[in-house]
Amino acid sequence: HVITHPLFKCLHGFDNWWAQKFLIEALSILLLDPDDILFLSRKDSLGGYYVERGVMNYKQDPVAGRLDCAFNTTVSVGEWLSEVALWVFWQHTGECQTLEPCQVLLVNAAALTNSLVLVSDVSALARSYAQEYHKKLTLAVYPLDTPTDLHVPNTEWSELVWCMEPEYRIQISTQAMDLYKRHRGTFR
């Protein structure tokens, strides 16, 4: 399921050895019971979380998120939480609690960083992505574009890739075309 993240899908396509190392060292499966706390507000994040099964409640902390009031959001299968923690040191801006049994994939930020330095091509592309992500994070303006555990404005894959250096955009585009040809046949 981590391959649903466009960057990880892309990096997997560049180097299978790296992908195996990443899967072994950086990923953990968390099995949570109803009412378990995944993380607390104002605590350092371990990494990014991907919901594989179940439903959770995310309660935004108005102080940590620099907002006028608290709000609750339902988080369900296929959603990422605290993706920002993969690219910068991050303190949670809210609390996440399970509403039912959940299975969550944790991408450990420190282990991800350690795995990225192993392969220069993978490292360079990920570094460029992280730099663009960081730029978008620092440009987010309170209160309209306040970053949270659920969302950092303007950090969609296409927005970040568009800002990357041309050599990385070409690599990503070439890989996407190769993947398309393998799975859909040739262009007509």
C-alpha positions as CSV (number, residue, x, y, z in Angstrom):
1,H,0.0,0.0,0.0
2,V,2.9,2.3,0.5
3,I,3.3,2.2,-3.3
4,T,0.1,4.3,-3.5
5,H,2.3,7.3,-2.6
6,P,3.6,8.6,-6.0
7,L,7.1,9.2,-4.8
8,F,7.5,5.7,-3.4
9,K,6.0,4.3,-6.6
10,C,8.5,6.3,-8.6
11,L,11.5,5.3,-6.4
12,H,10.5,1.7,-6.5
13,G,10.6,1.8,-10.3
14,F,14.2,3.2,-10.2
15,D,15.8,0.6,-8.0
16,N,14.3,-2.7,-6.8
17,W,17.1,-3.3,-4.4
18,W,16.4,0.0,-2.6
19,A,12.7,-0.7,-2.6
20,Q,13.2,-4.1,-0.8
21,K,15.6,-2.4,1.7
22,F,13.0,0.4,2.3
23,L,10.2,-2.1,2.8
24,I,12.1,-4.1,5.4
25,E,13.7,-1.3,7.3
26,A,11.3,1.7,7.2
27,L,7.9,0.1,7.3
28,S,5.9,-1.1,10.3
29,I,2.4,-2.4,10.5
30,L,0.4,-1.1,13.5
31,L,-2.6,-3.0,14.7
32,L,-4.9,-0.8,16.8
33,D,-8.0,-1.5,18.9
34,P,-10.9,0.8,19.1
35,D,-10.2,4.0,21.1
36,D,-6.4,3.6,20.8
37,I,-4.4,6.8,20.3
38,L,-2.2,6.8,17.2
39,F,-0.6,10.0,18.1
40,L,-1.0,13.1,20.4
41,S,-0.9,16.7,19.6
42,R,2.4,18.6,20.1
43,K,4.4,15.4,20.2
44,D,7.2,14.7,17.7
45,S,6.0,12.6,14.8
46,L,7.8,9.3,14.1
47,G,6.9,9.5,10.4
48,G,4.0,9.2,8.0
49,Y,1.0,7.0,8.6
50,Y,-1.1,5.3,5.9
51,V,-4.5,3.9,6.9
52,E,-4.9,0.3,5.5
53,R,-8.0,-0.7,7.4
54,G,-10.4,1.0,9.7
55,V,-11.7,4.5,10.6
56,M,-10.1,7.0,12.9
57,N,-11.0,10.4,14.3
58,Y,-8.5,13.3,13.9
59,K,-9.1,16.2,16.4
60,Q,-7.2,19.3,15.4
61,D,-5.6,21.1,18.3
62,P,-6.4,24.8,17.8
63,V,-3.2,25.9,19.6
64,A,-0.8,23.6,17.8
65,G,-2.5,24.2,14.4
66,R,-2.8,28.0,15.0
67,L,-6.5,27.9,14.3
68,D,-9.5,29.6,15.9
69,C,-11.2,26.4,17.0
70,A,-10.8,22.7,17.2
71,F,-12.4,20.4,14.6
72,N,-12.9,16.7,14.1
73,T,-12.2,14.9,10.8
74,T,-12.9,11.3,10.0
75,V,-9.8,9.5,8.5
76,S,-10.4,6.3,6.6
77,V,-8.8,3.7,4.4
78,G,-6.4,5.1,1.8
79,E,-5.6,8.3,3.6
80,W,-2.2,9.6,4.8
81,L,-1.5,11.3,8.1
82,S,1.6,13.3,8.9
83,E,3.2,12.8,5.5
84,V,5.0,16.1,6.2
85,A,7.0,14.2,8.9
86,L,8.7,12.3,6.2
87,W,10.4,15.4,4.9
88,V,10.8,17.7,7.9
89,F,10.9,17.4,11.7
90,W,7.3,17.7,12.7
91,Q,5.2,18.0,15.8
92,H,1.6,16.8,15.5
93,T,-1.0,19.5,15.2
94,G,-3.8,17.2,16.5
95,E,-4.7,13.9,18.1
96,C,-5.7,10.8,16.2
97,Q,-7.8,8.1,17.8
98,T,-9.2,4.9,16.4
99,L,-13.0,4.4,16.1
100,E,-12.8,0.8,15.3
101,P,-10.0,-1.8,14.8
102,C,-7.5,-0.3,12.5
103,Q,-4.4,-1.4,10.5
104,V,-2.0,1.5,9.9
105,L,1.3,1.4,8.0
106,L,4.0,3.6,9.6
107,V,6.8,4.9,7.3
108,N,9.5,5.7,9.9
109,A,11.1,9.0,8.9
110,A,14.5,8.2,10.3
111,A,14.7,4.8,8.6
112,L,13.4,6.3,5.3
113,T,16.2,8.9,5.5
114,N,18.8,6.1,6.2
115,S,17.6,4.0,3.3
116,L,17.6,6.9,0.8
117,V,21.4,7.5,1.2
118,L,22.1,4.0,0.0
119,V,21.5,4.6,-3.7
120,S,22.6,7.9,-5.3
121,D,19.9,8.2,-8.0
122,V,17.1,7.5,-5.5
123,S,18.7,9.8,-2.9
124,A,19.0,12.7,-5.4
125,L,15.4,12.4,-6.6
126,A,14.0,12.1,-3.1
127,R,16.1,15.1,-1.9
128,S,14.7,17.2,-4.7
129,Y,11.2,16.2,-3.8
130,A,11.8,16.9,-0.1
131,Q,13.3,20.3,-0.9
132,E,10.2,21.3,-2.9
133,Y,8.0,20.0,-0.1
134,H,9.8,22.0,2.4
135,K,9.5,25.2,0.3
136,K,5.8,24.7,0.0
137,L,5.5,24.1,3.8
138,T,7.4,27.3,4.6
139,L,5.2,29.3,2.1
140,A,2.0,28.1,3.8
141,V,0.4,31.2,5.4
142,Y,-1.8,31.3,8.5
143,P,-4.8,31.2,8.7
144,L,-5.7,30.3,5.1
145,D,-3.1,27.7,4.4
146,T,-2.2,26.4,7.8
147,P,-0.3,23.0,7.6
148,T,-1.8,20.2,9.6
149,D,-1.2,16.5,10.1
150,L,-3.9,16.0,7.4
151,H,-2.7,18.4,4.8
152,V,0.1,20.7,3.7
153,P,-1.1,23.2,1.1
154,N,0.3,22.9,-2.5
155,T,2.1,19.6,-1.9
156,E,0.3,17.4,-4.3
157,W,2.6,15.2,-6.4
158,S,2.0,17.2,-9.6
159,E,2.7,20.5,-7.9
160,L,5.9,19.3,-6.4
161,V,7.2,17.5,-9.5
162,W,6.5,20.7,-11.6
163,C,8.8,22.6,-9.3
164,M,11.6,20.1,-9.4
165,E,14.7,20.5,-11.5
166,P,14.2,19.5,-15.2
167,E,16.4,16.4,-15.0
168,Y,14.2,14.9,-12.3
169,R,11.0,15.8,-14.1
170,I,12.4,14.0,-17.2
171,Q,13.3,11.0,-15.1
172,I,9.9,10.8,-13.6
173,S,8.1,11.3,-16.9
174,T,10.2,8.7,-18.6
175,Q,9.5,6.2,-15.9
176,A,5.8,7.0,-16.0
177,M,5.8,6.4,-19.8
178,D,7.7,3.1,-19.4
179,L,5.2,2.0,-16.7
180,Y,2.3,2.9,-19.0
181,K,3.7,0.9,-21.9
182,R,4.3,-2.2,-19.7
183,H,0.7,-2.1,-18.4
184,R,-1.3,-0.7,-21.2
185,G,0.6,-1.7,-24.3
186,T,2.1,0.7,-26.8
187,F,0.7,4.0,-27.9
188,R,-1.4,4.1,-31.0
